[in-house]
Structures are given as C-alpha cells and as structure tokens.
Amino acid sequence: MAKVHEFITDDLRAFINAQHMFFVASAPLSGSGHVNVSPKGLDCLRILSPTQAAYLDLTGSGNETSAHLQENGRITLMFCAFDGSPNILRLYGTGRTVLPSSAEWSSIAQQFVLHSGVRQIIVVDVTRVQTSCGYAVPLYEFVDQRDTLIRWADAKGEDGIAAYQQQKNLCSLDDLPTALAVDSVAKSG
C-alpha cells in the first residue's frame, strides 16, 4: 500500500499543512547509538519547495537531531492523519542545521513565526516522498497547541536561554557535537 512520489505535490503539501503535529527521526552512525524520534507542533514546519522542507526548532532538553545531522545528515519527517481519511506521509532526506548566526538565517526565518526560545532551523533536502495507508493510526480530536515551552522560554529570557543551550544543547546523548557546539568553537577559536 506504500506509494512513492517524485516530489511533494500540492495535495501532499495540503495534507502536511493540515496536520497539527509531525515527528522527526534521526540516528547516529554507530549501531550502539540512540535513535531519536521527536514530536513537533506549534505550526513550525514549512514546505520550501517540492523537494525541500524546514522546521523551526525550539530550545529543549536535548538537541539530538542537530548532532545526528552534523555527523551524517540523515533525517525523516513523518506526518499522520489523526482525523479524516487515514494516511501516513514520510519525507526522507538529508538535513542541516541553520543557526541564527548563519548567513542564510534571515531568508529562511522570515517564513516562520519566531517563538521565544528559537534555537535553530532544520532544513531537509527531500530525497524520497512516501505515503502509506495509516489504517491502524487511531483517531484523535485536536484541542489546542500547548504554550508551555513558549512560556518557559519567556520566563528564562534571552540570557537564560543562551545559558541553557550552552549547558544542555551542545552534544547528543552519545556525545556527538551539535551545530551549536561547532558554532561555539568557531566563535571562540
């Protein structure tokens, strides 16, 4: 029942835009490393072209995706229909981390609502677009987005967020450096 598409079509873009949540998966090269799967919400994803997507990544307790992208670039985004017709859409590709200090930040960031606590933007060059049935995905009713992370970031303030990122977001669970770590070294060196 899986179907491979040449690119992100207008219909697939509409499906993506209708979802309130998606999932990001990445992994280190080491077979003993930790595979990461993270849920994302807050209207943080944009389709940049039929073969490119990006999402605004907010400060959190880990930064696994950025570390995995630094090491090997592999990433998958998954969207599930929790209401309406069943459907699962996966965007496979290679990704990179765009930091606020990078030259391309302003051109990509203008496409997003920049919530408090913004850490980076993850850009995905899509190499495979695949849909599957989703027949076993349960039905859920969307109530609202949580604002807890935004309120937390507002309470910390810019200096508090910067300190938190230095303490918690420079390496992965497997001690792989994130883009923030590489950027910190470049600025200090």
C-alpha positions as CSV (number, residue, x, y, z in Angstrom):
1,M,0.0,0.0,0.0
2,A,3.0,2.3,0.1
3,K,3.4,4.7,-2.7
4,V,6.5,6.7,-3.7
5,H,6.0,10.2,-5.1
6,E,8.5,12.1,-7.2
7,F,8.3,15.2,-5.0
8,I,6.0,16.9,-2.6
9,T,2.9,17.6,-4.7
10,D,0.3,20.3,-4.0
11,D,-2.0,17.6,-2.5
12,L,0.7,16.3,-0.2
13,R,1.6,19.9,0.8
14,A,-2.1,20.4,1.7
15,F,-2.0,17.3,3.8
16,I,1.2,18.4,5.6
17,N,-0.2,21.8,6.3
18,A,-3.4,20.3,7.8
19,Q,-1.5,18.3,10.4
20,H,-1.1,19.8,13.9
21,M,1.9,17.6,14.7
22,F,4.6,15.7,13.0
23,F,7.6,13.5,14.0
24,V,11.3,13.9,13.3
25,A,13.6,10.8,13.3
26,S,17.4,10.7,13.1
27,A,20.1,8.4,14.3
28,P,23.9,8.3,14.7
29,L,26.0,6.1,12.5
30,S,27.0,3.9,15.5
31,G,24.8,0.9,15.9
32,S,25.1,1.3,19.7
33,G,23.9,5.0,19.5
34,H,20.5,6.2,20.3
35,V,17.8,6.6,17.6
36,N,15.8,9.8,18.2
37,V,12.2,10.4,17.4
38,S,10.7,13.8,18.4
39,P,7.2,15.2,18.1
40,K,6.8,18.7,16.8
41,G,3.9,21.1,17.0
42,L,3.2,24.9,17.1
43,D,2.9,25.4,13.3
44,C,6.7,25.2,12.9
45,L,7.0,23.4,9.5
46,R,7.2,25.0,6.1
47,I,7.5,23.4,2.7
48,L,10.1,25.5,0.9
49,S,9.9,23.7,-2.5
50,P,8.7,20.4,-3.9
51,T,12.0,18.9,-2.7
52,Q,12.7,20.9,0.5
53,A,11.1,21.4,3.9
54,A,12.2,23.2,7.0
55,Y,11.1,23.4,10.6
56,L,11.7,25.9,13.3
57,D,13.4,24.1,16.2
58,L,12.8,25.5,19.7
59,T,15.1,25.1,22.7
60,G,14.5,21.8,24.5
61,S,16.3,19.4,26.9
62,G,18.1,17.7,24.1
63,N,19.5,18.5,20.6
64,E,19.8,15.0,19.1
65,T,18.7,15.9,15.6
66,S,21.3,18.6,15.1
67,A,24.0,16.2,16.4
68,H,22.9,13.5,14.0
69,L,22.8,15.9,11.1
70,Q,26.3,17.1,11.9
71,E,27.5,13.5,11.8
72,N,25.6,12.0,8.9
73,G,22.8,14.2,7.7
74,R,20.1,11.5,7.7
75,I,16.6,12.6,8.7
76,T,13.0,11.5,8.2
77,L,9.8,13.6,8.9
78,M,6.6,11.7,9.4
79,F,3.0,13.1,9.3
80,C,0.0,11.0,10.4
81,A,-3.7,11.7,9.8
82,F,-5.3,11.6,13.2
83,D,-8.6,12.7,11.8
84,G,-10.3,12.4,8.4
85,S,-9.0,9.8,5.9
86,P,-6.2,7.6,7.1
87,N,-2.8,8.5,5.7
88,I,0.9,8.5,6.7
89,L,3.4,10.6,4.8
90,R,7.2,10.3,5.2
91,L,9.7,12.7,3.9
92,Y,13.2,11.1,3.8
93,G,16.3,13.1,3.1
94,T,19.4,14.8,4.3
95,G,19.2,17.7,6.7
96,R,21.3,20.6,8.0
97,T,21.1,22.9,10.9
98,V,20.8,26.7,10.2
99,L,21.7,28.8,13.3
100,P,20.6,32.4,13.9
101,S,24.3,33.4,13.4
102,S,24.4,31.9,9.8
103,A,24.1,34.0,6.6
104,E,21.0,32.2,5.4
105,W,19.1,32.6,8.7
106,S,17.2,35.7,7.7
107,S,15.9,34.4,4.4
108,I,14.6,31.2,5.9
109,A,13.5,32.6,9.3
110,Q,11.1,35.1,7.7
111,Q,8.8,32.3,6.8
112,F,8.1,31.4,10.4
113,V,6.6,32.9,13.5
114,L,9.7,33.2,15.6
115,H,8.6,31.9,19.0
116,S,10.5,32.6,22.2
117,G,13.3,30.1,22.7
118,V,14.1,29.6,19.0
119,R,17.3,27.5,18.7
120,Q,17.7,26.8,15.0
121,I,16.0,25.8,11.8
122,I,16.4,22.3,10.4
123,V,16.3,22.3,6.6
124,V,15.6,19.0,4.9
125,D,16.5,18.2,1.3
126,V,13.9,15.6,0.5
127,T,15.1,12.6,-1.5
128,R,12.1,10.3,-1.1
129,V,8.4,11.0,-0.6
130,Q,6.3,8.1,0.5
131,T,2.7,7.6,1.6
132,S,1.2,4.6,3.2
133,C,-2.3,3.6,4.5
134,G,-2.3,4.6,8.1
135,Y,-5.3,2.3,8.7
136,A,-4.2,1.4,12.2
137,V,-3.5,5.0,13.3
138,P,-6.1,5.9,15.9
139,L,-8.5,8.9,15.6
140,Y,-7.8,11.8,17.9
141,E,-9.5,15.1,18.3
142,F,-7.3,18.2,18.2
143,V,-8.0,20.5,21.1
144,D,-5.2,23.1,21.0
145,Q,-1.4,23.7,20.8
146,R,0.4,23.8,24.2
147,D,2.1,27.0,25.0
148,T,4.2,25.6,27.9
149,L,7.5,25.7,26.0
150,I,7.0,29.3,24.9
151,R,6.0,30.4,28.4
152,W,9.1,28.6,29.8
153,A,11.4,30.4,27.3
154,D,9.7,33.7,28.0
155,A,10.4,33.2,31.7
156,K,14.1,32.3,31.1
157,G,14.7,35.3,28.8
158,E,17.4,35.5,26.1
159,D,20.3,35.3,28.5
160,G,18.7,32.3,30.3
161,I,18.0,30.5,27.1
162,A,21.6,31.1,25.9
163,A,22.9,29.7,29.2
164,Y,20.6,26.7,29.0
165,Q,21.6,25.9,25.4
166,Q,25.3,26.0,26.5
167,Q,24.6,23.6,29.3
168,K,22.1,21.2,27.6
169,N,22.3,21.5,23.8
170,L,26.0,21.2,22.8
171,C,26.1,17.4,22.4
172,S,23.8,14.4,21.9
173,L,23.2,11.5,24.3
174,D,26.0,9.8,22.6
175,D,28.4,12.8,23.0
176,L,28.2,13.8,19.3
177,P,28.6,17.6,18.8
178,T,25.6,19.7,17.7
179,A,25.8,22.7,15.3
180,L,25.6,24.9,18.4
181,A,28.8,23.3,19.7
182,V,30.6,23.7,16.3
183,D,29.5,27.3,16.2
184,S,30.7,27.9,19.8
185,V,34.1,26.5,18.9
186,A,34.3,28.6,15.7
187,K,33.5,31.8,17.6
188,S,36.0,31.1,20.4
189,G,38.8,29.9,18.1
